[in-house]
């Protein structure tokens, strides 16, 4: 055990049960200083915790107290933890979930008294609550434009299974931080489990649909974007954030180093989704051809725009006629029109990424290669998302098995009948 307490380091004493506890005055979120207790199995454990608390306090970082409500703690966690640790788009999603769901539903609950039962009940209630009613969406419309809940005709706009799951993910992350800061003895959200829910069915384009789509895209300003999405599975943000400095048309490679996203009302350049999302991928010849055409097109746009060109040094591959970044939603709209022109099913732009994975799988690529091309964080993600096989692929595989069995058993008229007697 270390030596005695010294002035200014806080009080550390041993309890009757053998454990140790310490106390010190620290800065709290409301700007005041309050006495904060920490606990540990030894003097050194408590001393280390107190040292961290006081260092944060002296740096102006507020330390939460167990008297906080969940709403107050989540506000603190968003501002001091999540904003620093997660991507801007994830932070924006967290802030929305806290503001719309968690603060109204659980915000007044004291952090120290929160139970797994509270969380389970909140999630169940949220899942069956019409958000148009709860948030007054229809009521906020001009009276002549109201069409559902404000007129007593509930539109049953329930949160998706994904939203409910995301609420639990957020709570687990926030409460885990509370445990690390000794605000809570354990993370009660870890004791809450949700059912499997309804998983969105992935419907990638078929080979023929992909062929028609890319044929229709020729001559389109975003032709190269569609080639990159279908052939190497780039995400929408990766396509729009792609820079010429990251494209090597001589060696035929592209390096993904950033994404472009609209977050909180502004277009932001951010790091790739995960560490593995930052990757270098070989470019198929068709992508090289489309990118060369895109570069020539952009050069023409620059000359035509003259002084109105607004590149701002971004060096983006895909820009408007004036050199500004392309809005993600505008790409979605353009893609919808392209699907209609090509005569293919209306799918999301992100489904082109699934199409790439599906085609790679069907043409013999193994899961690890697909993981590397798409930049998944782990091979488990690849297997979880893409463990589907089209019916035509299933039939083809069954036919090959049938051929092998016929080779062994001789001729088979394949009419489903058999001369082998079967007992009743």
C-alpha positions as CSV (number, residue, x, y, z in Angstrom):
1,X,0.0,0.0,0.0
2,X,1.2,3.5,-0.7
3,X,1.9,6.1,2.0
4,X,-0.2,8.6,3.7
5,X,-2.4,11.2,2.2
6,X,-0.8,14.6,1.4
7,X,-2.5,17.9,1.4
8,X,-4.7,18.6,-1.7
9,X,-4.9,15.0,-2.9
10,X,-8.2,14.2,-1.3
11,X,-9.2,11.9,1.6
12,X,-8.6,8.2,1.3
13,X,-9.6,5.8,4.1
14,X,-10.2,2.1,4.5
15,X,-13.7,0.9,5.3
16,X,-14.7,-1.9,7.7
17,X,-15.3,-4.3,4.9
18,X,-11.7,-4.0,3.7
19,X,-12.4,-1.8,0.7
20,X,-11.1,1.7,0.3
21,X,-12.9,4.9,-0.6
22,X,-11.8,8.5,-1.3
23,X,-13.3,11.9,-1.8
24,X,-12.3,15.2,-3.4
25,X,-14.0,18.4,-4.5
26,X,-14.4,18.5,-8.3
27,X,-16.0,20.7,-11.0
28,X,-19.5,19.5,-12.0
29,X,-21.5,20.2,-15.1
30,X,-23.5,23.0,-13.5
31,X,-20.2,24.9,-12.8
32,X,-20.1,24.3,-9.1
33,X,-17.7,22.3,-7.0
34,X,-19.0,19.2,-5.2
35,X,-17.5,16.4,-3.1
36,X,-17.2,13.3,-5.2
37,X,-16.6,9.8,-3.8
38,X,-14.7,6.9,-5.5
39,X,-14.2,3.3,-4.4
40,X,-11.6,0.6,-4.9
41,X,-10.0,-2.6,-3.6
42,X,-6.8,-0.9,-2.6
43,X,-5.4,2.5,-1.6
44,X,-3.6,2.7,-5.0
45,X,-6.8,2.0,-6.9
46,X,-8.6,4.9,-5.2
47,X,-5.6,7.2,-5.4
48,X,-5.4,6.6,-9.2
49,X,-9.1,7.3,-9.6
50,X,-8.9,10.5,-7.6
51,X,-5.9,11.7,-9.5
52,X,-7.8,11.3,-12.8
53,X,-10.9,13.1,-11.4
54,X,-8.8,16.0,-10.2
55,X,-6.8,16.3,-13.4
56,X,-10.1,16.5,-15.4
57,X,-11.5,19.1,-13.0
58,X,-8.3,21.2,-13.1
59,X,-8.5,21.1,-16.9
60,X,-12.0,22.5,-16.9
61,X,-13.6,19.1,-17.7
62,X,-16.7,18.7,-15.6
63,X,-17.2,15.5,-13.6
64,X,-20.7,14.1,-13.4
65,X,-22.2,13.2,-10.1
66,X,-24.6,10.4,-9.2
67,X,-27.4,12.9,-8.4
68,X,-27.7,13.7,-12.1
69,X,-30.7,12.6,-14.0
70,X,-30.2,10.4,-17.1
71,X,-31.1,13.4,-19.3
72,X,-28.4,15.6,-17.6
73,X,-25.9,12.8,-17.9
74,X,-26.6,12.2,-21.6
75,X,-26.2,16.0,-22.3
76,X,-22.8,15.8,-20.6
77,X,-21.8,12.6,-22.4
78,X,-22.8,14.0,-25.8
79,X,-20.8,17.2,-25.3
80,X,-17.7,15.8,-23.6
81,X,-17.4,12.2,-24.8
82,X,-19.4,11.4,-27.9
83,X,-18.5,14.6,-29.8
84,X,-14.8,13.7,-29.5
85,X,-14.9,10.0,-30.0
86,X,-17.4,9.4,-32.9
87,X,-17.8,10.6,-36.4
88,X,-19.8,13.8,-37.1
89,X,-22.6,11.8,-38.7
90,X,-22.8,9.4,-35.8
91,X,-22.8,12.2,-33.3
92,X,-25.7,13.9,-35.2
93,X,-27.6,10.6,-35.0
94,X,-26.9,10.3,-31.2
95,X,-28.0,13.9,-30.6
96,X,-31.3,13.3,-32.5
97,X,-32.0,10.1,-30.6
98,X,-31.4,11.7,-27.2
99,X,-33.5,14.8,-28.1
100,X,-36.5,13.0,-29.7
101,X,-36.6,9.7,-27.7
102,X,-34.4,9.4,-24.6
103,X,-34.9,12.8,-23.1
104,X,-38.7,12.8,-23.2
105,X,-39.0,9.1,-22.3
106,X,-36.3,8.5,-19.7
107,X,-34.6,11.9,-19.1
108,X,-36.1,12.6,-15.7
109,X,-35.0,9.2,-14.2
110,X,-32.1,9.5,-11.8
111,X,-29.0,8.0,-13.3
112,X,-28.2,6.0,-10.1
113,X,-31.8,4.5,-10.0
114,X,-32.0,3.5,-13.6
115,X,-32.7,-0.2,-14.0
116,X,-32.8,-2.7,-16.8
117,X,-36.5,-2.9,-16.4
118,X,-36.8,0.8,-17.0
119,X,-34.9,0.5,-20.2
120,X,-36.8,-2.5,-21.4
121,X,-40.1,-0.8,-20.7
122,X,-39.0,2.3,-22.5
123,X,-37.9,0.5,-25.6
124,X,-41.1,-1.5,-25.7
125,X,-43.2,1.6,-25.4
126,X,-41.2,3.5,-28.0
127,X,-41.5,0.7,-30.5
128,X,-45.3,0.9,-30.4
129,X,-45.7,4.7,-30.2
130,X,-46.6,6.6,-33.3
131,X,-43.9,9.3,-33.7
132,X,-46.2,11.5,-35.7
133,X,-48.5,11.7,-32.7
134,X,-45.7,11.9,-30.1
135,X,-43.7,14.6,-31.9
136,X,-46.8,16.4,-33.2
137,X,-45.6,16.3,-36.8
138,X,-49.0,16.5,-38.4
139,X,-50.1,19.1,-35.9
140,X,-47.2,21.3,-36.8
141,X,-48.4,21.5,-40.4
142,X,-50.7,24.4,-41.5
143,X,-54.3,23.5,-40.6
144,X,-55.3,23.0,-44.3
145,X,-52.4,20.6,-44.9
146,X,-53.0,18.3,-41.9
147,X,-53.8,14.8,-43.0
148,X,-53.5,12.2,-40.3
149,X,-52.8,12.3,-36.5
150,X,-54.0,15.8,-36.0
151,X,-57.3,14.8,-37.5
152,X,-57.7,11.8,-35.3
153,X,-56.5,9.4,-38.0
154,X,-53.3,7.9,-36.7
155,X,-50.8,7.2,-39.4
156,X,-49.1,4.6,-37.2
157,X,-45.6,6.0,-37.9
158,X,-43.7,3.7,-35.6
159,X,-39.9,3.7,-35.2
160,X,-38.1,1.1,-37.1
161,X,-36.5,-1.9,-35.5
162,X,-33.1,-0.3,-36.4
163,X,-34.0,2.9,-34.5
164,X,-35.0,0.9,-31.4
165,X,-31.8,-1.1,-31.5
166,X,-29.8,2.1,-32.0
167,X,-31.3,3.5,-28.8
168,X,-30.1,0.5,-26.8
169,X,-26.6,0.8,-28.4
170,X,-26.5,4.5,-27.4
171,X,-27.6,3.7,-23.8
172,X,-25.0,1.0,-23.5
173,X,-22.2,3.2,-24.7
174,X,-23.2,6.2,-22.4
175,X,-23.7,4.0,-19.3
176,X,-20.5,2.2,-19.9
177,X,-18.8,5.6,-19.7
178,X,-20.6,6.2,-16.4
179,X,-19.2,3.0,-15.1
180,X,-15.7,4.0,-16.1
181,X,-16.2,7.3,-14.2
182,X,-17.5,5.5,-11.1
183,X,-20.9,7.0,-11.5
184,X,-22.5,3.6,-11.7
185,X,-21.4,0.2,-10.3
186,X,-22.5,-1.6,-13.4
187,X,-24.0,-1.0,-16.9
188,X,-27.7,-2.0,-16.5
189,X,-28.2,-1.6,-20.3
190,X,-26.1,-4.7,-20.9
191,X,-28.8,-6.8,-19.2
192,X,-31.3,-5.7,-21.8
193,X,-31.7,-7.9,-24.9
194,X,-33.9,-7.3,-27.9
195,X,-35.5,-9.8,-30.2
196,X,-34.1,-10.4,-33.7
197,X,-36.4,-7.9,-35.2
198,X,-37.1,-7.5,-38.9
199,X,-34.0,-7.4,-41.0
200,X,-34.1,-5.3,-44.2
201,X,-34.0,-7.7,-47.1
202,X,-31.1,-7.1,-49.4
203,X,-32.0,-7.1,-53.0
204,X,-28.9,-6.5,-55.2
205,X,-29.3,-6.0,-58.9
206,X,-28.9,-9.1,-61.1
207,X,-26.1,-9.3,-63.7
208,X,-28.5,-8.3,-66.4
209,X,-29.9,-5.4,-64.4
210,X,-26.4,-4.2,-63.6
211,X,-25.5,-4.4,-67.3
212,X,-28.5,-2.3,-68.3
213,X,-27.9,0.2,-65.6
214,X,-24.3,0.9,-66.6
215,X,-25.2,1.0,-70.3
216,X,-27.9,3.7,-69.5
217,X,-25.3,5.6,-67.4
218,X,-22.9,6.2,-70.3
219,X,-23.0,9.9,-71.2
220,X,-24.4,10.7,-67.7
221,X,-22.4,13.2,-65.7
222,X,-22.2,10.7,-62.9
223,X,-21.3,7.7,-65.1
224,X,-18.0,7.1,-63.3
225,X,-19.8,7.2,-59.9
226,X,-22.1,4.4,-60.9
227,X,-19.1,2.4,-62.3
228,X,-17.3,2.8,-59.0
229,X,-20.3,1.8,-57.0
230,X,-21.2,-1.3,-59.0
231,X,-17.7,-2.6,-59.8
232,X,-15.7,-1.9,-56.6
233,X,-18.6,-1.2,-54.1
234,X,-17.8,2.4,-53.0
235,X,-20.2,4.0,-50.6
236,X,-22.0,7.1,-51.6
237,X,-19.9,9.3,-49.3
238,X,-16.7,7.7,-50.5
239,X,-17.7,8.4,-54.1
240,X,-18.6,12.0,-53.5
241,X,-15.5,12.6,-51.3
242,X,-13.1,11.0,-53.8
243,X,-10.1,13.3,-54.8
244,X,-8.1,13.2,-58.0
245,X,-4.9,13.0,-55.9
246,X,-6.2,9.6,-54.6
247,X,-6.8,8.2,-58.1
248,X,-4.0,6.7,-60.1
249,X,-5.2,6.1,-63.7
250,X,-1.8,4.9,-64.8
251,X,-1.5,2.1,-62.3
252,X,-5.2,1.7,-62.1
253,X,-5.8,2.1,-58.4
254,X,-7.9,4.3,-56.1
255,X,-7.3,5.0,-52.4
256,X,-10.2,5.8,-50.1
257,X,-9.1,8.4,-47.6
258,X,-12.2,10.5,-46.9
259,X,-16.0,10.8,-47.3
260,X,-18.4,13.6,-48.0
261,X,-21.5,13.8,-45.9
262,X,-24.2,16.3,-45.0
263,X,-24.3,16.6,-41.2
264,X,-26.3,19.2,-39.3
265,X,-27.1,21.3,-42.3
266,X,-23.6,21.5,-43.8
267,X,-21.4,19.4,-46.1
268,X,-18.5,17.9,-44.2
269,X,-15.4,16.0,-45.2
270,X,-14.9,13.2,-42.7
271,X,-12.6,10.2,-42.2
272,X,-13.8,6.8,-43.7
273,X,-16.4,4.9,-41.7
274,X,-13.9,2.5,-40.1
275,X,-10.1,1.9,-40.1
276,X,-10.5,-0.8,-42.7
277,X,-12.7,1.6,-44.8
278,X,-9.5,3.5,-45.6
279,X,-8.2,1.2,-48.3
280,X,-6.5,0.9,-51.7
281,X,-8.5,-0.9,-54.4
282,X,-7.5,-1.9,-57.9
283,X,-9.6,-0.2,-60.6
284,X,-11.2,-2.3,-63.4
285,X,-10.6,-1.0,-66.9
286,X,-14.2,0.2,-67.2
287,X,-13.7,2.4,-64.2
288,X,-10.5,3.9,-65.6
289,X,-12.2,4.7,-68.8
290,X,-15.2,6.3,-67.0
291,X,-12.8,8.3,-64.8
292,X,-10.8,9.6,-67.8
293,X,-14.1,10.8,-69.3
294,X,-15.0,12.4,-66.0
295,X,-11.7,14.3,-65.9
296,X,-12.2,15.6,-69.4
297,X,-15.8,16.6,-68.6
298,X,-14.7,18.5,-65.4
299,X,-12.0,20.3,-67.4
300,X,-14.7,21.5,-69.8
301,X,-16.8,22.6,-66.9
302,X,-14.0,24.6,-65.5
303,X,-13.3,26.4,-68.8
304,X,-17.0,27.1,-69.2
305,X,-17.5,28.4,-65.7
306,X,-14.5,30.8,-65.8
307,X,-14.4,33.0,-62.7
308,X,-17.5,31.3,-61.4
309,X,-15.6,28.0,-60.8
310,X,-15.6,27.3,-57.0
311,X,-13.3,24.3,-56.4
312,X,-11.9,25.8,-53.1
313,X,-8.9,23.4,-53.4
314,X,-11.0,20.4,-52.6
315,X,-9.7,18.5,-55.7
316,X,-12.9,16.5,-55.8
317,X,-13.6,14.1,-58.7
318,X,-17.3,14.7,-58.7
319,X,-18.5,18.3,-58.7
320,X,-21.3,20.4,-60.1
321,X,-20.8,22.5,-63.3
322,X,-19.5,25.3,-61.0
323,X,-17.0,23.1,-59.1
324,X,-18.9,22.8,-55.9
325,X,-19.4,19.4,-54.1
326,X,-22.4,17.3,-55.1
327,X,-25.2,17.0,-52.6
328,X,-25.7,13.4,-51.4
329,X,-29.5,13.7,-51.9
330,X,-29.0,15.0,-55.4
331,X,-27.1,11.9,-56.3
332,X,-29.9,9.8,-54.9
333,X,-32.4,11.6,-57.1
334,X,-30.2,11.2,-60.2
335,X,-29.9,7.5,-59.4
336,X,-33.6,7.0,-59.2
337,X,-34.1,8.6,-62.6
338,X,-31.3,6.4,-64.0
339,X,-33.1,3.3,-62.7
340,X,-36.2,4.4,-64.6
341,X,-34.3,5.1,-67.7
342,X,-32.5,1.7,-67.6
343,X,-35.7,-0.2,-66.8
344,X,-34.4,-1.8,-63.7
345,X,-36.0,-2.1,-60.2
346,X,-35.9,1.0,-58.1
347,X,-33.2,0.3,-55.4
348,X,-31.1,2.6,-53.2
349,X,-27.7,3.8,-54.3
350,X,-26.3,1.8,-51.4
351,X,-27.7,-1.3,-53.0
352,X,-25.1,-0.9,-55.8
353,X,-22.6,-1.8,-53.1
354,X,-24.5,-4.9,-52.3
355,X,-24.7,-5.7,-56.0
356,X,-20.9,-5.5,-56.1
357,X,-20.5,-8.0,-53.2
358,X,-23.2,-10.3,-54.7
359,X,-21.5,-10.4,-58.1
360,X,-18.0,-10.9,-56.6
361,X,-19.4,-13.8,-54.5
362,X,-21.2,-15.4,-57.5
363,X,-18.1,-15.2,-59.6
364,X,-16.0,-17.0,-57.1
365,X,-14.4,-14.3,-54.8
366,X,-14.0,-15.5,-51.2
367,X,-15.3,-13.6,-48.2
368,X,-11.9,-12.1,-47.3
369,X,-11.4,-10.6,-50.7
370,X,-14.9,-9.1,-50.6
371,X,-14.1,-7.7,-47.1
372,X,-11.0,-6.0,-48.4
373,X,-12.6,-4.6,-51.5
374,X,-15.6,-3.2,-49.6
375,X,-13.6,-2.1,-46.5
376,X,-15.7,-3.9,-43.9
377,X,-14.4,-3.7,-40.3
378,X,-14.3,-7.5,-40.0
379,X,-15.0,-10.6,-42.0
380,X,-18.0,-11.2,-39.7
381,X,-19.6,-8.1,-41.1
382,X,-19.2,-9.4,-44.6
383,X,-20.7,-12.8,-43.7
384,X,-23.6,-11.2,-41.8
385,X,-24.6,-8.9,-44.6
386,X,-23.9,-11.0,-47.6
387,X,-24.8,-14.6,-46.6
388,X,-27.5,-14.7,-49.2
389,X,-27.6,-16.5,-52.5
390,X,-30.1,-15.8,-55.2
391,X,-32.6,-18.5,-56.2
392,X,-31.0,-18.8,-59.6
393,X,-27.6,-19.5,-58.0
394,X,-29.3,-22.0,-55.7
395,X,-30.9,-23.8,-58.6
396,X,-27.5,-23.8,-60.5
397,X,-25.8,-25.4,-57.5
398,X,-28.6,-28.0,-57.1
399,X,-28.3,-28.9,-60.8
400,X,-24.6,-29.5,-60.3
401,X,-25.3,-31.8,-57.4
402,X,-28.0,-33.5,-59.4
403,X,-25.5,-34.0,-62.3
404,X,-23.0,-35.6,-59.9
405,X,-25.7,-37.9,-58.4
406,X,-26.8,-39.0,-61.9
407,X,-23.3,-39.9,-62.8
408,X,-23.3,-42.3,-59.8
409,X,-26.8,-43.7,-60.1
410,X,-27.1,-43.9,-63.9
411,X,-30.0,-42.5,-65.9
412,X,-32.7,-40.6,-64.1
413,X,-35.9,-39.5,-65.8
414,X,-36.2,-36.8,-63.2
415,X,-40.0,-37.1,-63.0
416,X,-39.9,-37.5,-59.2
417,X,-41.1,-41.1,-59.3
418,X,-39.1,-44.0,-57.9
419,X,-39.4,-47.8,-58.1
420,X,-38.0,-48.1,-54.6
421,X,-40.8,-49.3,-52.3
422,X,-41.5,-47.0,-49.4
423,X,-43.2,-48.4,-46.2
424,X,-46.5,-46.8,-45.3
